[in-house]
Amino acid sequence: MAVVATTAVTAQETEKRDDRRGPNPEKRVEKQVKRLDKKLKLSDSQKEQLKEFYGEFNKAQQARMEQMRLQEKQDRDALNNKINSILTDEQKAKYAEMKEKDKEMWKEGHKGSGRGEGKGRGHGPGRKHRPGRGHGDHGGMDSFDGGTGQ
C-alpha cells in the first residue's frame, strides 16, 4: 500500500514539475505545430517538416544553454579564485563557510524543482519584491557564486 502511495506522490510531483517547467520538448513541439496547424491549415507533410525544424531548433537551443551554464561556472570559479587570492587564511575560511551556508539556503529554496519555490526565495503568495534589493541579496554569497557554493 505504501509503495502505491509513494509512486502516486512521485508521479504527481513529476507532473507538477513538468507543468512549472513547461511540457517536455516533444510535447512542446506538438503544441507548437498544433497551434500553427490551427491557424494555417497545414498539410501532413508540412506538419512533419515543422516537427523536424522545431526539434532541430530545440536541440540547438539546449546546447547553447548548456554552453552558457558552463561559461557561467568558469566565470564564477575565476571570480572566486580572485577573491580568495586577496583574503587571509582566516578570511578564506569564513568566506568558504559563507558560501557553504548560501549553497544550503539555495538548495532549500529550490527543493522540489521550479525556481522561486521553497523557503525564502521568489515572490510567492503574500510576498512582494522590495525595490532596491536584488534576488539573493540576503547577505549570502550568491552574488559571487550563483548559489552553487563554488
Secondary structure, DSSP 4 states (H G I P E B T S, - for coil): -HHHHHHHHHHHHHHHHHHHH-S-HHHHHHHHHHHHHHHH---HHHHHHHHHHHHHHHHHHHHHHHHHHHHHHHHHHHHHHHHHHHS-HHHHHHHHHHHHHHHHHHHHHTTTSSTT-STT-S--TT--PPTT--TT-SSSSHHHHTTS--
